[in-house]
C-alpha cells in the first residue's frame, strides 16, 4: 500500500499520494530517463546515438579499470591461475573438434590464441573484469556450417570466416551505437 507513504528514490523524496518529488516536481518516465542517461538536455534516448558506448568506455577506463589494475594481490594471482586452468581444458578439447570439423583450418592452437586475445581485450575495455570465453557448442556448430558453406561455394574458408567476423563486428557496433 503506497497511500501516504514517502520513499527515497535516487536521493529524492517521493510522495506516492501526490506523485510529487520534493525537488523536481512530478515523477515521470522522462525524469527517470534523464537520471538513467545522465542527460541534461531534452533529447530522447533515440537521439543520443553513440553516447552509451562513450559513457560505458569512460566508466570502464576511468573507474573500473584503474581500480582493478591497482588492486593486485594474492587473490588476483589465484583467480588468474584458476581461470587459466578452467579455460585451457575446454579450449584444447573444442580445438580438437574444430580441427576435425574444419579440416585442420582451425584447431587447438588457434582457439587458445583467440581465447587469450579476446579475454585480454574484453577484460581491459569491457564493463566486467573477467569473462570466461572460448569455444562452445553453438560457436562450433556455426563454424562447422561456415566451413561447409565455404566448401560448397568453392571459396577459401579462412578469408570467408574473417569476413563473417568483420560483418558481425560491424553489425554489433551499429547495434550498440543506435541502441538496437
N, CA, C and O of each residue as an XYZ file, in Angstrom:
720
protein
N       0.845     -1.177      0.000
C       0.000      0.000      0.000
C       0.885      1.232      0.000
O       1.712      1.399      0.897
N       0.725      2.093     -0.986
C       1.590      3.258     -1.111
C       0.908      4.545     -0.694
O       1.518      5.607     -0.818
N      -0.314      4.513     -0.209
C      -1.036      5.725      0.142
C      -0.397      6.342      1.375
O      -0.261      5.692      2.412
N      -0.005      7.608      1.249
C       0.557      8.334      2.374
C       1.998      7.960      2.685
O       2.555      8.436      3.674
N       2.595      7.141      1.882
C       3.967      6.709      2.149
C       4.947      7.569      1.359
O       4.698      7.930      0.209
N       6.054      7.884      1.997
C       7.120      8.618      1.337
C       8.303      7.690      1.207
O       8.648      6.976      2.149
N       8.919      7.697      0.053
C      10.049      6.811     -0.189
C      11.173      7.610     -0.819
O      10.961      8.709     -1.332
N      12.360      7.051     -0.775
C      13.516      7.707     -1.366
C      13.920      6.945     -2.612
O      14.089      5.725     -2.590
N      14.071      7.681     -3.691
C      14.482      7.059     -4.956
C      15.548      7.943     -5.574
O      15.261      9.064     -5.993
N      16.775      7.448     -5.633
C      17.855      8.240     -6.199
C      18.174      9.470     -5.377
O      18.660     10.461     -5.920
N      17.909      9.432     -4.065
C      18.207     10.544     -3.191
C      17.081     11.559     -3.103
O      17.209     12.517     -2.341
N      15.982     11.406     -3.837
C      14.874     12.355     -3.813
C      13.707     11.727     -3.071
O      13.436     10.535     -3.214
N      13.016     12.540     -2.275
C      11.835     12.047     -1.576
C      10.632     12.099     -2.496
O      10.355     13.130     -3.110
N       9.909     10.978     -2.592
C       8.746     10.887     -3.465
C       7.532     10.632     -2.592
O       7.516      9.695     -1.795
N       6.527     11.460     -2.745
C       5.268     11.269     -2.034
C       4.333     10.519     -2.976
O       3.919     11.063     -3.999
N       4.000      9.284     -2.644
C       3.197      8.444     -3.533
C       1.750      8.925     -3.636
O       1.065      8.627     -4.614
N       1.289      9.662     -2.636
C      -0.092     10.136     -2.666
C      -0.280     11.176     -3.764
O      -1.249     11.119     -4.522
N       0.653     12.132     -3.847
C       0.504     13.188     -4.844
C       1.319     12.925     -6.102
O       1.103     13.559     -7.135
N       2.263     11.980     -6.011
C       3.130     11.723     -7.163
C       4.158     12.813     -7.346
O       4.742     12.947     -8.421
N       4.387     13.600     -6.297
C       5.315     14.714     -6.381
C       6.688     14.314     -5.851
O       6.811     13.472     -4.961
N       7.686     14.922     -6.406
C       9.059     14.754     -5.994
C       9.468     16.093     -5.407
O       9.273     17.116     -6.063
N      10.031     16.137     -4.191
C      10.241     17.406     -3.492
C      11.216     18.356     -4.181
O      11.210     19.549     -3.875
N      12.042     17.881     -5.088
C      12.984     18.788     -5.734
C      12.748     18.960     -7.236
O      13.164     19.968     -7.806
N      12.101     18.015     -7.876
C      11.986     18.073     -9.335
C      10.555     18.038     -9.854
O      10.362     17.942    -11.066
N       9.574     18.108     -9.018
C       8.198     18.065     -9.479
C       7.691     16.651     -9.642
O       8.184     15.736     -8.983
N       6.694     16.454    -10.527
C       6.092     15.123    -10.678
C       7.104     14.083    -11.173
O       7.992     14.393    -11.967
N       6.955     12.867    -10.698
C       7.817     11.769    -11.126
C       7.254     11.225    -12.428
O       6.134     10.715    -12.466
N       8.032     11.337    -13.486
C       7.586     10.866    -14.790
C       8.654      9.961    -15.380
O       9.772      9.866    -14.874
N       8.277      9.303    -16.459
C       9.237      8.442    -17.155
C      10.399      9.273    -17.677
O      11.547      8.829    -17.642
N      10.108     10.482    -18.161
C      11.162     11.334    -18.699
C      12.157     11.735    -17.612
O      13.361     11.787    -17.863
N      11.653     12.021    -16.389
C      12.577     12.376    -15.316
C      13.442     11.191    -14.937
O      14.612     11.365    -14.594
N      12.889      9.995    -14.992
C      13.677      8.806    -14.688
C      14.660      8.506    -15.818
O      15.771      8.041    -15.564
N      14.256      8.769    -17.069
C      15.170      8.563    -18.184
C      16.353      9.516    -18.089
O      17.484      9.123    -18.379
N      16.113     10.756    -17.690
C      17.216     11.697    -17.611
C      18.206     11.278    -16.536
O      19.406     11.514    -16.677
N      17.721     10.655    -15.458
C      18.642     10.139    -14.453
C      19.430      8.966    -15.021
O      20.636      8.852    -14.802
N      18.741      8.096    -15.753
C      19.393      6.904    -16.287
C      20.448      7.274    -17.319
O      21.562      6.754    -17.273
N      20.118      8.158    -18.241
C      21.039      8.511    -19.311
C      21.956      9.669    -18.938
O      22.852     10.013    -19.709
N      21.749     10.280    -17.768
C      22.560     11.394    -17.291
C      22.639     12.500    -18.341
O      23.703     13.066    -18.592
N      21.526     12.782    -18.927
C      21.455     13.782    -19.970
C      20.865     15.058    -19.384
O      19.891     15.003    -18.633
N      21.444     16.202    -19.720
C      20.941     17.467    -19.210
C      20.196     18.256    -20.285
O      19.913     19.441    -20.108
N      19.888     17.609    -21.375
C      19.119     18.267    -22.418
C      17.798     17.539    -22.599
O      17.513     16.574    -21.890
N      16.998     17.996    -23.541
C      15.647     17.458    -23.728
C      15.581     16.392    -24.818
O      14.484     16.059    -25.265
N      16.697     15.851    -25.256
C      16.677     14.841    -26.305
C      16.249     13.495    -25.743
O      16.519     13.174    -24.586
N      15.587     12.724    -26.571
C      15.191     11.370    -26.209
C      16.386     10.434    -26.382
O      17.337     10.776    -27.085
N      16.351      9.245    -25.744
C      17.467      8.306    -25.906
C      17.758      7.941    -27.351
O      18.911      7.686    -27.696
N      16.730      7.909    -28.213
C      16.956      7.555    -29.612
C      17.739      8.639    -30.351
O      18.308      8.376    -31.411
N      17.774      9.871    -29.794
C      18.507     10.961    -30.419
C      19.928     11.083    -29.879
O      20.670     11.974    -30.292
N      20.305     10.217    -28.978
C      21.619     10.301    -28.355
C      22.506      9.162    -28.851
O      23.129      8.466    -28.049
N      22.564      8.972    -30.154
C      23.297      7.846    -30.733
C      24.760      7.859    -30.323
O      25.447      8.874    -30.437
N      25.217      6.719    -29.848
C      26.614      6.545    -29.515
C      27.041      7.000    -28.141
O      28.142      6.667    -27.702
N      26.202      7.755    -27.443
C      26.590      8.251    -26.127
C      26.703      7.138    -25.104
O      27.496      7.241    -24.168
N      25.927      6.078    -25.264
C      26.005      4.951    -24.333
C      27.343      4.249    -24.421
O      27.916      3.862    -23.403
N      27.849      4.082    -25.649
C      29.145      3.442    -25.839
C      30.250      4.309    -25.234
O      31.132      3.797    -24.544
N      30.207      5.603    -25.487
C      31.222      6.512    -24.950
C      31.157      6.537    -23.425
O      32.189      6.511    -22.754
N      29.947      6.587    -22.883
C      29.780      6.600    -21.433
C      30.292      5.311    -20.797
O      30.978      5.351    -19.775
N      29.960      4.168    -21.398
C      30.454      2.891    -20.884
C      31.977      2.831    -20.923
O      32.605      2.353    -19.978
N      32.566      3.309    -22.000
C      34.020      3.295    -22.126
C      34.660      4.190    -21.075
O      35.642      3.798    -20.444
N      34.111      5.394    -20.879
C      34.660      6.299    -19.861
C      34.534      5.708    -18.463
O      35.464      5.799    -17.661
N      33.385      5.102    -18.171
C      33.212      4.489    -16.858
C      34.156      3.313    -16.659
O      34.692      3.122    -15.568
N      34.360      2.528    -17.702
C      35.241      1.361    -17.586
C      36.682      1.787    -17.388
O      37.339      1.342    -16.447
N      37.183      2.651    -18.271
C      38.584      3.052    -18.202
C      38.812      3.979    -17.010
O      39.821      3.861    -16.315
N      37.888      4.888    -16.774
C      38.072      5.871    -15.719
C      37.883      5.349    -14.312
O      38.542      5.832    -13.391
N      37.011      4.386    -14.113
C      36.702      3.931    -12.756
C      37.104      2.481    -12.542
O      37.969      2.178    -11.721
N      36.470      1.594    -13.287
C      36.654      0.161    -13.080
C      38.077     -0.288    -13.364
O      38.675     -0.995    -12.554
N      38.620      0.109    -14.492
C      39.918     -0.381    -14.918
C      41.017      0.040    -13.955
O      41.857     -0.778    -13.578
N      41.020      1.304    -13.554
C      42.049      1.798    -12.640
C      41.962      1.070    -11.305
O      42.985      0.694    -10.733
N      40.751      0.872    -10.807
C      40.574      0.183     -9.534
C      41.064     -1.258     -9.611
O      41.724     -1.732     -8.687
N      40.754     -1.954    -10.688
C      41.191     -3.341    -10.828
C      42.691     -3.459    -11.037
O      43.316     -4.374    -10.501
N      43.279     -2.553    -11.804
C      44.706     -2.650    -12.075
C      45.561     -2.267    -10.877
O      46.705     -2.711    -10.775
N      45.036     -1.457     -9.971
C      45.808     -1.067     -8.785
C      45.528     -1.975     -7.593
O      46.088     -1.755     -6.519
N      44.689     -2.977     -7.748
C      44.334     -3.881     -6.660
C      44.947     -5.260     -6.891
O      44.252     -6.273     -6.823
N      46.234     -5.292     -7.161
C      46.909     -6.561     -7.426
C      47.303     -7.197     -6.100
O      48.043     -6.600     -5.318
N      46.809     -8.411     -5.845
C      47.140     -9.110     -4.607
C      47.160    -10.618     -4.862
O      47.066    -11.054     -6.010
N      47.280    -11.405     -3.809
C      47.369    -12.861     -3.978
C      46.077    -13.455     -4.519
O      46.115    -14.458     -5.231
N      44.944    -12.862     -4.200
C      43.681    -13.372     -4.744
C      43.646    -13.206     -6.261
O      43.116    -14.058     -6.974
N      44.205    -12.121     -6.741
C      44.257    -11.897     -8.186
C      45.079    -12.984     -8.866
O      44.692    -13.492     -9.918
N      46.202    -13.340     -8.271
C      47.047    -14.393     -8.835
C      46.310    -15.727     -8.809
O      46.345    -16.474     -9.787
N      45.646    -16.032     -7.700
C      44.918    -17.302     -7.578
C      43.790    -17.400     -8.599
O      43.606    -18.441     -9.229
N      43.046    -16.328     -8.759
C      41.946    -16.321     -9.723
C      42.479    -16.446    -11.146
O      41.881    -17.131    -11.975
N      43.594    -15.792    -11.431
C      44.185    -15.886    -12.769
C      44.592    -17.313    -13.098
O      44.333    -17.789    -14.204
N      45.227    -18.004    -12.153
C      45.597    -19.404    -12.383
C      44.374    -20.295    -12.521
O      44.345    -21.195    -13.360
N      43.369    -20.046    -11.700
C      42.142    -20.841    -11.794
C      41.494    -20.674    -13.164
O      41.102    -21.656    -13.794
N      41.382    -19.425    -13.623
C      40.769    -19.177    -14.928
C      41.613    -19.754    -16.066
O      41.071    -20.235    -17.061
N      42.938    -19.704    -15.918
C      43.803    -20.304    -16.934
C      43.496    -21.784    -17.077
O      43.343    -22.287    -18.191
N      43.407    -22.479    -15.958
C      43.127    -23.914    -15.990
C      41.698    -24.167    -16.459
O      41.447    -25.110    -17.211
N      40.760    -23.326    -16.017
C      39.358    -23.518    -16.401
C      39.124    -23.254    -17.880
O      38.188    -23.805    -18.459
N      39.945    -22.430    -18.499
C      39.767    -22.087    -19.911
C      40.593    -22.993    -20.827
O      40.172    -23.287    -21.945
N      41.736    -23.426    -20.373
C      42.624    -24.181    -21.270
C      42.082    -25.568    -21.600
O      42.220    -26.023    -22.735
N      41.474    -26.243    -20.642
C      40.964    -27.601    -20.905
C      39.875    -27.613    -21.980
O      39.978    -28.382    -22.936
N      38.825    -26.775    -21.850
C      37.824    -26.778    -22.928
C      38.383    -26.281    -24.265
O      37.946    -26.726    -25.326
N      39.346    -25.362    -24.212
C      39.927    -24.863    -25.465
C      40.646    -25.974    -26.213
O      40.531    -26.078    -27.434
N      41.381    -26.796    -25.497
C      42.079    -27.904    -26.151
C      41.076    -28.932    -26.667
O      41.208    -29.439    -27.781
N      40.072    -29.232    -25.844
C      39.060    -30.218    -26.252
C      38.275    -29.737    -27.465
O      38.156    -30.448    -28.463
N      37.741    -28.523    -27.368
C      36.988    -27.982    -28.503
C      37.903    -27.766    -29.702
O      37.468    -27.902    -30.845
N      39.166    -27.429    -29.453
C      40.110    -27.243    -30.550
C      40.283    -28.494    -31.381
O      40.397    -28.426    -32.605
N      40.302    -29.648    -30.710
C      40.409    -30.915    -31.449
C      39.173    -31.142    -32.317
O      39.274    -31.628    -33.444
N      38.010    -30.787    -31.780
C      36.778    -30.948    -32.552
C      36.737    -29.941    -33.705
O      36.303    -30.274    -34.808
N      37.195    -28.693    -33.443
C      37.286    -27.693    -34.512
C      38.162    -28.215    -35.642
O      37.806    -28.099    -36.815
N      39.316    -28.795    -35.287
C      40.236    -29.311    -36.305
C      39.573    -30.388    -37.143
O      39.748    -30.428    -38.361
N      38.821    -31.250    -36.506
C      38.137    -32.324    -37.233
C      37.057    -31.766    -38.160
O      36.916    -32.215    -39.297
N      36.298    -30.791    -37.671
C      35.170    -30.259    -38.444
C      35.586    -29.295    -39.552
O      34.863    -29.133    -40.535
N      36.755    -28.648    -39.400
C      37.172    -27.650    -40.394
C      38.377    -28.110    -41.207
O      39.060    -27.291    -41.822
N      38.639    -29.401    -41.213
C      39.741    -29.964    -41.991
C      41.084    -29.325    -41.612
O      41.899    -29.003    -42.477
N      41.294    -29.148    -40.309
C      42.521    -28.588    -39.723
C      42.801    -27.129    -40.084
O      43.932    -26.668    -39.929
N      41.803    -26.401    -40.558
C      41.991    -24.963    -40.750
C      42.021    -24.246    -39.404
O      42.737    -23.258    -39.239
N      41.262    -24.731    -38.463
C      41.238    -24.186    -37.102
C      41.425    -25.353    -36.150
O      40.860    -26.428    -36.353
N      42.222    -25.139    -35.109
C      42.460    -26.209    -34.153
C      42.703    -25.660    -32.763
O      42.301    -24.540    -32.448
N      43.356    -26.442    -31.943
C      43.567    -26.075    -30.547
C      44.436    -24.827    -30.404
O      44.150    -23.972    -29.566
N      45.484    -24.711    -31.203
C      46.377    -23.557    -31.094
C      45.634    -22.276    -31.440
O      45.739    -21.276    -30.729
N      44.893    -22.310    -32.523
C      44.132    -21.116    -32.930
C      43.070    -20.756    -31.891
O      42.857    -19.581    -31.591
N      42.415    -21.766    -31.353
C      41.384    -21.499    -30.345
C      41.996    -20.943    -29.070
O      41.418    -20.047    -28.455
N      43.148    -21.449    -28.661
C      43.829    -20.906    -27.479
C      44.253    -19.457    -27.695
O      44.074    -18.621    -26.810
N      44.811    -19.156    -28.861
C      45.217    -17.782    -29.147
C      44.010    -16.844    -29.202
O      44.056    -15.742    -28.656
N      42.944    -17.271    -29.852
C      41.738    -16.437    -29.945
C      41.122    -16.228    -28.564
O      40.684    -15.123    -28.243
N      41.085    -17.275    -27.749
C      40.537    -17.160    -26.408
C      41.368    -16.203    -25.571
O      40.816    -15.372    -24.850
N      42.683    -16.311    -25.658
C      43.557    -15.416    -24.900
C      43.395    -13.970    -25.346
O      43.267    -13.069    -24.517
N      43.399    -13.748    -26.675
C      43.281    -12.381    -27.182
C      41.939    -11.761    -26.792
O      41.888    -10.624    -26.324
N      40.868    -12.505    -26.984
C      39.541    -11.985    -26.642
C      39.401    -11.752    -25.143
O      38.813    -10.757    -24.722
N      39.934    -12.659    -24.340
C      39.861    -12.490    -22.895
C      40.614    -11.262    -22.422
O      40.117    -10.522    -21.572
N      41.806    -11.033    -22.958
C      42.592     -9.854    -22.567
C      41.906     -8.578    -23.025
O      41.766     -7.635    -22.246
N      41.480     -8.540    -24.274
C      40.806     -7.351    -24.799
C      39.528     -7.052    -24.028
O      39.280     -5.904    -23.660
N      38.713     -8.077    -23.780
C      37.447     -7.887    -23.082
C      37.680     -7.415    -21.657
O      36.957     -6.547    -21.167
N      38.673     -7.971    -20.990
C      38.899     -7.568    -19.604
C      39.422     -6.144    -19.498
O      39.208     -5.490    -18.478
N      40.104     -5.648    -20.532
C      40.641     -4.299    -20.480
C      39.621     -3.226    -20.847
O      39.665     -2.133    -20.282
N      38.712     -3.499    -21.765
C      37.807     -2.442    -22.231
C      36.335     -2.716    -21.962
O      35.483     -1.957    -22.424
N      36.013     -3.761    -21.240
C      34.601     -4.050    -21.003
C      34.171     -3.569    -19.631
O      34.959     -2.989    -18.885
N      32.929     -3.814    -19.312
C      32.381     -3.417    -18.021
C      32.614     -4.430    -16.936
O      32.235     -4.188    -15.790
N      33.217     -5.547    -17.243
C      33.449     -6.591    -16.241
C      34.934     -6.940    -16.237
O      35.571     -6.925    -17.291
N      35.496     -7.254    -15.070
C      36.926     -7.548    -15.029
C      37.288     -8.889    -15.626
O      38.414     -9.060    -16.092
N      36.378     -9.848    -15.629
C      36.730    -11.129    -16.216
C      35.537    -11.747    -16.922
O      34.376    -11.491    -16.603
N      35.883    -12.571    -17.896
C      34.863    -13.266    -18.656
C      35.478    -14.573    -19.111
O      36.578    -14.586    -19.663
N      34.791    -15.649    -18.887
C      35.285    -16.921    -19.386
C      34.748    -17.075    -20.798
O      33.541    -17.196    -21.011
N      35.648    -17.068    -21.744
C      35.231    -17.208    -23.134
C      35.970    -18.369    -23.763
O      36.832    -18.979    -23.131
N      35.647    -18.666    -24.962
C      36.309    -19.765    -25.653
C      35.317    -20.507    -26.526
O      34.226    -20.019    -26.822
N      35.717    -21.674    -26.921
C      34.872    -22.477    -27.787
C      33.675    -23.041    -27.041
O      33.799    -23.560    -25.932
N      32.531    -22.931    -27.664
C      31.299    -23.502    -27.108
C      30.596    -24.283    -28.216
O      30.958    -24.188    -29.389
N      29.606    -25.037    -27.830
C      28.865    -25.844    -28.803
C      28.235    -25.053    -29.924
O      28.415    -25.404    -31.090
N      27.488    -23.975    -29.610
C      26.879    -23.195    -30.697
C      27.902    -22.558    -31.639
O      27.676    -22.491    -32.847
N      29.022    -22.093    -31.090
C      30.048    -21.490    -31.940
C      30.695    -22.561    -32.813
O      30.982    -22.321    -33.986
N      30.923    -23.733    -32.244
C      31.472    -24.853    -33.014
C      30.531    -25.233    -34.151
O      30.981    -25.470    -35.272
N      29.249    -25.294    -33.878
C      28.268    -25.611    -34.908
C      28.268    -24.543    -35.998
O      28.220    -24.866    -37.185
N      28.322    -23.270    -35.599
C      28.360    -22.172    -36.562
C      29.601    -22.272    -37.446
O      29.515    -22.095    -38.662
N      30.750    -22.555    -36.840
C      31.983    -22.674    -37.620
C      31.927    -23.870    -38.574
O      32.436    -23.803    -39.693
N      31.312    -24.955    -38.127
C      31.167    -26.129    -38.994
C      30.310    -25.805    -40.204
O      30.644    -26.173    -41.330
N      29.197    -25.112    -39.965
C      28.307    -24.719    -41.068
C      29.019    -23.732    -41.986
O      28.889    -23.820    -43.206
N      29.771    -22.794    -41.411
C      30.520    -21.831    -42.221
C      31.547    -22.548    -43.104
O      31.714    -22.203    -44.274
N      32.230    -23.539    -42.541
C      33.207    -24.306    -43.328
C      32.515    -25.060    -44.465
O      32.990    -25.047    -45.600
N      31.405    -25.712    -44.160
C      30.677    -26.461    -45.194
C      30.153    -25.529    -46.280
O      30.159    -25.882    -47.459
N      29.695    -24.328    -45.884
C      29.214    -23.346    -46.857
C      30.351    -22.877    -47.761
O      30.188    -22.796    -48.979
N      31.501    -22.568    -47.166
C      32.653    -22.146    -47.971
C      33.094    -23.259    -48.909
O      33.461    -23.004    -50.056
N      33.057    -24.482    -48.425
C      33.444    -25.624    -49.260
C      32.462    -25.806    -50.424
O      32.879    -26.058    -51.554
N      31.163    -25.679    -50.148
C      30.172    -25.854    -51.217
C      30.192    -24.704    -52.221
O      29.872    -24.906    -53.392
N      30.559    -23.507    -51.783
C      30.661    -22.361    -52.690
C      32.021    -22.299    -53.381
O      32.245    -21.452    -54.245
N      32.924    -23.196    -52.999
C      34.263    -23.279    -53.557
C      35.039    -21.972    -53.369
O      35.653    -21.452    -54.301
N      34.992    -21.460    -52.143
C      35.768    -20.276    -51.776
C      36.658    -20.634    -50.589
O      36.332    -21.551    -49.835
N      37.769    -19.932    -50.409
C      38.667    -20.235    -49.293
C      37.975    -19.989    -47.954
O      37.303    -18.975    -47.767
N      38.147    -20.927    -47.030
C      37.448    -20.857    -45.749
C      37.939    -19.722    -44.857
O      37.122    -18.983    -44.309
N      39.241    -19.567    -44.699
C      39.753    -18.583    -43.741
C      39.391    -17.138    -44.114
O      38.955    -16.400    -43.231
N      39.546    -16.692    -45.364
C      39.087    -15.334    -45.685
C      37.572    -15.178    -45.526
O      37.097    -14.139    -45.067
N      36.824    -16.201    -45.901
C      35.368    -16.166    -45.737
C      35.005    -16.032    -44.260
O      34.135    -15.241    -43.897
N      35.673    -16.805    -43.419
C      35.426    -16.749    -41.983
C      35.806    -15.377    -41.419
O      35.110    -14.848    -40.553
N      36.906    -14.803    -41.908
C      37.323    -13.472    -41.461
C      36.283    -12.423    -41.834
O      35.968    -11.548    -41.027
N      35.747    -12.504    -43.053
C      34.730    -11.537    -43.466
C      33.435    -11.705    -42.676
O      32.767    -10.717    -42.372
N      33.082    -12.914    -42.348
C      31.905    -13.132    -41.494
C      32.128    -12.444    -40.144
O      31.229    -11.776    -39.633
N      33.312    -12.606    -39.572
C      33.625    -11.966    -38.300
C      33.611    -10.455    -38.379
O      33.130     -9.787    -37.465
N      34.139     -9.908    -39.473
C      34.151     -8.451    -39.650
C      32.728     -7.914    -39.752
O      32.404     -6.899    -39.137
N      31.878     -8.585    -40.524
C      30.497     -8.128    -40.660
C      29.729     -8.239    -39.350
O      28.913     -7.372    -39.036
N      29.975     -9.275    -38.595
C      29.323     -9.403    -37.283
C      29.787     -8.281    -36.359
O      28.980     -7.709    -35.626
N      31.075     -7.966    -36.388
C      31.601     -6.877    -35.555
C      30.980     -5.534    -35.948
O      30.610     -4.742    -35.081
N      30.867     -5.281    -37.246
C      30.244     -4.030    -37.704
C      28.790     -3.961    -37.254
O      28.330     -2.929    -36.766
N      28.076     -5.060    -37.422
C      26.678     -5.092    -37.004
C      26.548     -4.846    -35.497
O      25.662     -4.110    -35.064
N      27.412     -5.447    -34.715
C      27.335     -5.270    -33.260
C      27.656     -3.827    -32.860
O      27.027     -3.279    -31.955
N      28.631     -3.216    -33.532
C      28.925     -1.806    -33.248
C      27.745     -0.912    -33.614
O      27.416      0.012    -32.869
N      27.108     -1.176    -34.748
C      25.938     -0.388    -35.135
C      24.782     -0.600    -34.165
O      24.070      0.344    -33.823
N      24.596     -1.847    -33.721
C      23.532     -2.132    -32.754
C      23.790     -1.390    -31.442
O      22.860     -0.851    -30.842
N      25.041     -1.360    -30.998
C      25.356     -0.624    -29.780
C      25.240      0.875    -29.975
O      24.817      1.585    -29.062
N      25.606      1.368    -31.143
C      25.567      2.798    -31.427
C      24.136      3.318    -31.502
O      23.846      4.407    -31.007
N      23.250      2.558    -32.110
C      21.865      3.002    -32.303
C      20.891      2.378    -31.310
O      19.680      2.473    -31.510
N      21.376      1.751    -30.259
C      20.535      1.127    -29.234
C      19.549      0.121    -29.825
O      18.379      0.116    -29.444
N      19.994     -0.720    -30.736
C      19.111     -1.711    -31.365
C      18.957     -2.929    -30.497
O      18.250     -3.866    -30.866
